[in-house]
Amino acid sequence: MRRLLIAILLLLSLATLSFKQILQWWEAPLHIPQGGYGLTVAEGDTLRRVTERLAADGVLAHPELLILYGRVSGLDQQIKRGEYRLPEYLTALSLLHLLRAGEVVQYLVTLPEGITVRQALAILREAQGLRATLSGPDDPALLALAAPYDSPEGLFFPDSYRYTRGDSDLDILRRARRILQTLLEEQWAARDEGLPYATPYEALIMASIIERETGAPEEREQIAGVFVRRLHKGMRLQTDPTVIYGLGAAYDGNLTRSHLRDDANVYNTYRHSGLPPTPIALPGRAAVRAALHPAPGNAFYFVARGDGGHVFSATLAEHQKAVRKYQLQRRKDYRSSPGSK
C-alpha cells in the first residue's frame, strides 16, 4: 500500500510538472523577429497548414498545442483569410484571436482630384497588394460600371481608399463610383436655380472643367460663375483643359493655334458650343459644389497670373489687357483661360 501511494504521488507530481511546462509553453511569446512577421492566410488554408508554416519558419515552437486548442475551442473553423502582420511578444492564444477577428493589414491608395480615369488606373496598377484586373478605360468591366454612360471619365470620387491584399482595382472603383453618385445626387438636389444644366451629368462635366482650370480653392465658384454666364449668353467656353483632354496622347505640353482651330476635336470648346461630351477629369467635392453654386458677378473672362491665381474681367478689352500683361511674364506652368482667340 505504501508503495502504491508513493507511485500515485509521483504520477501526480509528474502530471503537475507537465501541466506547468505546457502552460509555460502556451503562455510564452512566439519567436517573432524584431519588426514583426508577415503571415498570409490564403483561401482554403486550415489552421494546421498555417501552424506548420509558422513552425517551419521558427515562429511557433509547439504547433501541436495550437492545433489542439483550436480544435477543442472551435476557433480552427473561424480563422479568416488575408495578410497579417504579427507583432512581437504575440502569444499562441492571441494569434488565434487575431486570426478569428480578421485583423488584416490594410493599405492606402490615393486618387488625387483632377486626374483622368487613365491616370487613376495607372495609380491603382502600382498600388501594393492590389490586383490589377482592368486593361484600360475601355475595359468591359469598367464600362459596365459606368453605365448608363458611354465613358467612365469623371464618374469616380477622388479620395484615399483603404484596402487589403487581394482586393482589386475594380473593387476600389466600385466604391469610388458609389460615393461620387451619392455626392452628385445630394448636391444636385440642393443646386441653385437657373443653372444651364439639364441633368446632374452635365453638372459633373462642368465640375471636371472647374477642377482642371484652377488649383486655388477660393476661385472655384468664380470660375464656375464665368462658365455659367458664358453658357447662358451662348458664348463658347473656350477653355484649354478640354482641348488638351481631347488631344489625349497627342498633347506634348504645347497647345498650339492649330489645336484650338481643330474642329475634329469634339472636346475643343473654342470650336464647339456648350459643354464637351463627357467630363475631362475626376472632380472633387469642392468642384462639384462650385458647379452647382457658382458665384454671382459680371465676369466673362479670366486669365492665369502665373502664380496659381487668375485675373477676372467683365469685358473683352479688359481681358485682352490682362492677357498682354501676364503673357509677357508667362511661367512654364502658365495656363490660359476662356477668351476670344
VEXDREN-2710 file (C-alpha; in Angstrom, 1 decimal):
% VEXDREN-2710
k/r/px/py/pz
1/MET/0.0/0.0/0.0
2/ARG/2.8/2.4/0.9
3/ARG/4.5/1.7/-2.5
4/LEU/1.2/2.3/-4.3
5/LEU/0.7/5.6/-2.5
6/ILE/4.2/6.7/-3.4
7/ALA/3.7/5.8/-7.0
8/ILE/0.4/7.8/-7.2
9/LEU/2.2/10.8/-5.6
10/LEU/5.0/10.5/-8.2
11/LEU/2.5/10.4/-11.1
12/LEU/0.6/13.4/-9.7
13/SER/3.9/15.3/-9.3
14/LEU/4.9/14.4/-12.9
15/ALA/1.4/15.5/-14.2
16/THR/1.7/18.8/-12.3
17/LEU/5.2/19.4/-13.7
18/SER/4.0/18.5/-17.2
19/PHE/1.0/20.8/-16.9
20/LYS/3.2/23.7/-15.7
21/GLN/5.5/23.1/-18.6
22/ILE/2.7/23.0/-21.1
23/LEU/1.2/26.2/-19.6
24/GLN/4.6/27.8/-19.8
25/TRP/4.9/26.9/-23.4
26/TRP/1.4/28.1/-24.1
27/GLU/1.8/31.5/-22.5
28/ALA/5.3/32.1/-23.8
29/PRO/5.6/34.7/-26.6
30/LEU/6.1/33.4/-30.1
31/HIS/9.6/33.7/-31.7
32/ILE/8.7/36.7/-33.8
33/PRO/11.6/38.8/-35.2
34/GLN/12.0/42.5/-34.4
35/GLY/9.7/44.5/-36.6
36/GLY/7.1/41.7/-36.8
37/TYR/6.3/38.8/-39.0
38/GLY/4.2/38.7/-42.2
39/LEU/1.7/35.9/-42.4
40/THR/-0.7/35.3/-45.3
41/VAL/-3.7/33.0/-44.8
42/ALA/-4.9/32.0/-48.3
43/GLU/-8.3/30.9/-49.3
44/GLY/-8.7/27.3/-48.1
45/ASP/-5.9/27.4/-45.6
46/THR/-6.6/25.3/-42.5
47/LEU/-5.2/26.1/-39.0
48/ARG/-2.9/23.1/-39.3
49/ARG/-1.5/24.4/-42.6
50/VAL/-0.9/27.8/-41.0
51/THR/0.8/26.5/-37.9
52/GLU/3.0/24.2/-40.0
53/ARG/4.3/27.2/-41.9
54/LEU/4.9/29.1/-38.6
55/ALA/6.7/26.2/-37.2
56/ALA/8.9/25.8/-40.3
57/ASP/9.9/29.5/-40.0
58/GLY/10.8/29.0/-36.4
59/VAL/8.0/31.3/-35.1
60/LEU/5.9/28.6/-33.4
61/ALA/7.8/26.1/-31.2
62/HIS/4.9/23.8/-30.3
63/PRO/2.3/23.8/-33.2
64/GLU/0.5/20.8/-31.7
65/LEU/-0.7/22.8/-28.8
66/LEU/-2.2/25.5/-31.1
67/ILE/-3.9/22.9/-33.3
68/LEU/-5.3/21.0/-30.2
69/TYR/-6.6/24.2/-28.6
70/GLY/-8.1/25.4/-31.9
71/ARG/-9.9/22.1/-32.4
72/VAL/-11.3/22.0/-28.8
73/SER/-12.4/25.6/-28.8
74/GLY/-13.7/25.6/-32.4
75/LEU/-11.5/28.5/-33.3
76/ASP/-9.8/26.5/-36.0
77/GLN/-13.1/26.9/-38.0
78/GLN/-13.2/30.6/-37.6
79/ILE/-9.8/31.9/-39.0
80/LYS/-10.2/34.4/-41.8
81/ARG/-8.1/34.7/-44.9
82/GLY/-5.9/37.7/-45.5
83/GLU/-2.5/39.3/-44.8
84/TYR/-1.5/39.7/-41.2
85/ARG/1.4/41.4/-39.5
86/LEU/2.2/39.6/-36.3
87/PRO/3.7/41.9/-33.6
88/GLU/6.4/40.9/-31.3
89/TYR/5.5/39.2/-28.0
90/LEU/2.3/37.7/-29.5
91/THR/1.2/34.5/-27.7
92/ALA/-0.4/31.5/-29.3
93/LEU/-3.8/32.3/-27.9
94/SER/-3.5/36.0/-29.1
95/LEU/-2.6/34.7/-32.5
96/LEU/-5.8/32.6/-32.7
97/HIS/-7.9/35.6/-31.7
98/LEU/-6.1/37.7/-34.2
99/LEU/-6.9/35.2/-37.0
100/ARG/-10.5/34.9/-35.9
101/ALA/-11.0/38.7/-35.7
102/GLY/-9.6/39.1/-39.2
103/GLU/-7.3/42.0/-38.2
104/VAL/-5.5/42.0/-41.5
105/VAL/-3.0/44.5/-42.9
106/GLN/-4.7/47.5/-44.5
107/TYR/-3.1/49.6/-47.3
108/LEU/-4.0/53.0/-48.6
109/VAL/-4.2/54.3/-52.1
110/THR/-5.0/57.9/-53.1
111/LEU/-6.7/59.1/-56.2
112/PRO/-6.0/62.9/-56.4
113/GLU/-8.6/65.4/-57.6
114/GLY/-8.3/66.4/-61.3
115/ILE/-6.7/63.2/-62.6
116/THR/-8.2/61.2/-65.5
117/VAL/-9.5/57.7/-65.4
118/ARG/-6.5/56.5/-67.3
119/GLN/-4.2/58.1/-64.6
120/ALA/-6.3/56.6/-61.9
121/LEU/-5.9/53.1/-63.4
122/ALA/-2.1/53.7/-63.5
123/ILE/-2.1/54.6/-59.8
124/LEU/-4.1/51.5/-58.9
125/ARG/-1.9/49.3/-61.0
126/GLU/1.1/50.3/-58.9
127/ALA/-0.6/50.1/-55.6
128/GLN/1.0/47.4/-53.3
129/GLY/-1.1/44.3/-52.8
130/LEU/-3.9/45.5/-55.1
131/ARG/-4.8/43.2/-58.0
132/ALA/-4.8/44.9/-61.4
133/THR/-7.7/43.5/-63.4
134/LEU/-8.6/46.4/-65.7
135/SER/-6.9/46.8/-69.1
136/GLY/-7.7/50.4/-69.5
137/PRO/-10.6/53.0/-69.8
138/ASP/-12.3/50.8/-72.4
139/ASP/-12.3/47.6/-70.3
140/PRO/-15.7/46.0/-70.5
141/ALA/-16.0/45.7/-66.7
142/LEU/-15.2/49.4/-66.3
143/LEU/-17.7/50.4/-69.0
144/ALA/-20.3/48.2/-67.2
145/LEU/-19.6/50.1/-64.0
146/ALA/-20.0/53.4/-65.8
147/ALA/-23.5/52.5/-67.2
148/PRO/-25.7/54.2/-68.4
149/TYR/-22.9/56.5/-69.6
150/ASP/-20.7/55.5/-72.5
151/SER/-17.5/56.8/-70.9
152/PRO/-16.2/56.1/-67.4
153/GLU/-14.4/59.5/-67.2
154/GLY/-15.3/61.6/-64.2
155/LEU/-17.6/59.1/-62.5
156/PHE/-15.3/58.1/-59.6
157/PHE/-14.7/60.2/-56.5
158/PRO/-11.1/61.2/-55.9
159/ASP/-10.1/60.3/-52.4
160/SER/-7.9/58.0/-50.3
161/TYR/-9.1/54.4/-50.1
162/ARG/-8.1/51.6/-47.7
163/TYR/-7.9/48.1/-48.9
164/THR/-6.5/44.7/-48.1
165/ARG/-4.2/42.4/-50.1
166/GLY/-6.2/40.6/-52.7
167/ASP/-8.7/43.4/-53.4
168/SER/-8.8/44.6/-57.0
169/ASP/-8.7/47.9/-58.8
170/LEU/-12.3/47.3/-59.7
171/ASP/-13.2/47.0/-56.0
172/ILE/-11.8/50.4/-55.4
173/LEU/-13.5/52.0/-58.3
174/ARG/-16.9/50.5/-57.3
175/ARG/-16.6/52.3/-54.0
176/ALA/-15.5/55.5/-55.7
177/ARG/-18.4/55.2/-58.1
178/ARG/-21.0/54.9/-55.3
179/ILE/-19.5/57.8/-53.4
180/LEU/-19.5/60.1/-56.4
181/GLN/-23.0/59.1/-57.3
182/THR/-24.3/59.9/-53.8
183/LEU/-22.4/63.2/-53.7
184/LEU/-23.8/64.3/-57.1
185/GLU/-27.4/63.4/-56.1
186/GLU/-27.1/65.3/-52.9
187/GLN/-25.6/68.4/-54.5
188/TRP/-28.0/68.3/-57.4
189/ALA/-31.0/68.3/-55.1
190/ALA/-29.6/71.5/-53.3
191/ARG/-28.5/73.3/-56.5
192/ASP/-29.0/76.9/-57.2
193/GLU/-31.9/77.9/-59.5
194/GLY/-31.5/78.9/-63.1
195/LEU/-28.4/76.8/-63.9
196/PRO/-27.7/75.8/-67.6
197/TYR/-27.6/72.1/-66.9
198/ALA/-30.4/69.7/-67.9
199/THR/-29.0/66.8/-65.9
200/PRO/-26.6/66.0/-63.0
201/TYR/-24.2/64.5/-65.5
202/GLU/-23.9/67.9/-67.2
203/ALA/-23.1/69.5/-63.8
204/LEU/-20.5/66.8/-63.4
205/ILE/-18.9/67.8/-66.7
206/MET/-18.8/71.4/-65.6
207/ALA/-17.3/70.3/-62.3
208/SER/-14.5/68.5/-64.1
209/ILE/-13.6/71.6/-66.1
210/ILE/-13.6/73.7/-62.9
211/GLU/-11.3/71.1/-61.3
212/ARG/-8.8/71.3/-64.2
213/GLU/-9.0/75.1/-64.5
214/THR/-7.8/76.1/-61.1
215/GLY/-6.0/74.7/-58.1
216/ALA/-7.0/77.7/-55.9
217/PRO/-10.0/76.6/-53.8
218/GLU/-11.2/80.2/-53.3
219/GLU/-11.6/80.7/-57.1
220/ARG/-13.7/77.6/-57.9
221/GLU/-17.0/79.4/-57.5
222/GLN/-15.8/82.4/-59.5
223/ILE/-14.6/80.1/-62.3
224/ALA/-18.0/78.4/-62.3
225/GLY/-19.7/81.8/-62.5
226/VAL/-17.8/82.7/-65.6
227/PHE/-18.6/79.5/-67.4
228/VAL/-22.3/79.6/-66.3
229/ARG/-22.6/83.1/-67.6
230/ARG/-21.0/82.2/-70.9
231/LEU/-23.4/79.3/-71.4
232/HIS/-26.4/81.4/-70.6
233/LYS/-25.2/84.0/-73.2
234/GLY/-24.5/81.4/-75.8
235/MET/-20.7/82.0/-75.7
236/ARG/-18.3/79.2/-76.2
237/LEU/-16.5/78.1/-73.1
238/GLN/-13.0/78.4/-74.7
239/THR/-11.1/76.5/-72.1
240/ASP/-7.8/74.9/-72.7
241/PRO/-8.2/71.8/-70.5
242/THR/-11.0/70.4/-72.6
243/VAL/-8.9/70.8/-75.8
244/ILE/-5.9/69.1/-74.1
245/TYR/-8.1/66.2/-72.9
246/GLY/-9.4/65.7/-76.5
247/LEU/-5.8/65.6/-77.8
248/GLY/-5.0/62.7/-75.5
249/ALA/-1.6/61.2/-76.1
250/ALA/-1.0/63.6/-79.0
251/TYR/-0.6/66.5/-76.5
252/ASP/3.1/67.1/-75.9
253/GLY/2.8/70.0/-73.5
254/ASN/2.5/72.7/-76.1
255/LEU/-1.0/73.9/-77.0
256/THR/-0.9/75.5/-80.5
257/ARG/-3.2/77.7/-82.5
258/SER/-3.8/74.7/-84.9
259/HIS/-5.1/72.7/-81.9
260/LEU/-7.5/75.5/-81.0
261/ARG/-8.8/75.6/-84.6
262/ASP/-9.3/71.8/-84.9
263/ASP/-13.0/71.1/-85.5
264/ALA/-12.4/67.3/-85.4
265/ASN/-11.6/67.5/-81.6
266/VAL/-15.1/67.2/-80.1
267/TYR/-13.6/68.5/-76.8
268/ASN/-12.4/71.7/-78.4
269/THR/-14.6/74.3/-76.7
270/TYR/-13.1/77.0/-78.9
271/ARG/-14.8/75.5/-81.9
272/HIS/-17.8/73.7/-80.4
273/SER/-20.5/75.4/-78.3
274/GLY/-21.8/74.1/-75.0
275/LEU/-20.3/71.5/-72.8
276/PRO/-18.0/68.8/-74.0
277/PRO/-19.5/65.3/-74.4
278/THR/-18.1/63.9/-71.1
279/PRO/-16.2/65.0/-68.0
280/ILE/-12.5/65.5/-68.6
281/ALA/-11.2/64.5/-65.1
282/LEU/-12.3/63.3/-61.7
283/PRO/-13.7/66.3/-59.9
284/GLY/-13.6/66.6/-56.1
285/ARG/-16.4/67.7/-53.7
286/ALA/-15.5/71.4/-53.9
287/ALA/-15.6/71.4/-57.7
288/VAL/-19.0/69.7/-57.8
289/ARG/-20.3/72.1/-55.3
290/ALA/-18.9/75.1/-57.2
291/ALA/-20.6/73.9/-60.4
292/LEU/-24.0/73.9/-58.7
293/HIS/-23.4/77.0/-56.6
294/PRO/-21.5/79.4/-58.9
295/ALA/-20.5/82.9/-57.5
296/PRO/-22.6/85.8/-58.8
297/GLY/-20.8/88.5/-60.8
298/ASN/-20.3/90.1/-64.2
299/ALA/-17.0/88.5/-65.3
300/PHE/-17.0/86.6/-68.7
301/TYR/-13.2/86.1/-68.9
302/PHE/-10.2/85.1/-66.8
303/VAL/-6.5/84.7/-67.4
304/ALA/-3.9/83.0/-65.2
305/ARG/-1.5/85.3/-63.4
306/GLY/1.2/82.6/-63.4
307/ASP/1.1/82.1/-59.7
308/GLY/-1.9/79.8/-59.5
309/GLY/-4.5/82.6/-59.4
310/HIS/-6.5/84.4/-62.1
311/VAL/-7.5/87.9/-63.1
312/PHE/-11.2/88.1/-63.9
313/SER/-12.6/90.6/-66.4
314/ALA/-16.1/91.7/-67.4
315/THR/-15.2/92.9/-70.9
316/LEU/-13.1/91.6/-73.7
317/ALA/-11.0/94.8/-73.7
318/GLU/-10.1/94.3/-70.0
319/HIS/-9.4/90.7/-70.6
320/GLN/-7.0/91.4/-73.6
321/LYS/-5.2/93.9/-71.4
322/ALA/-4.7/91.3/-68.7
323/VAL/-3.6/88.8/-71.2
324/ARG/-0.9/91.1/-72.6
325/LYS/0.3/91.9/-69.1
326/TYR/0.6/88.3/-67.8
327/GLN/1.6/86.6/-71.0
328/LEU/4.8/88.8/-71.1
329/GLN/5.8/87.2/-67.7
330/ARG/4.4/83.8/-68.5
331/ARG/5.7/80.9/-66.4
332/LYS/6.3/77.4/-67.6
333/ASP/3.2/76.2/-65.9
334/TYR/1.0/79.1/-67.3
335/ARG/-2.5/78.0/-68.3
336/SER/-4.5/80.3/-70.5
337/SER/-8.3/80.7/-69.9
338/PRO/-11.5/81.4/-71.7
339/GLY/-11.3/84.3/-74.1
340/SER/-11.6/85.3/-77.7
341/LYS/-8.7/84.0/-79.8
END
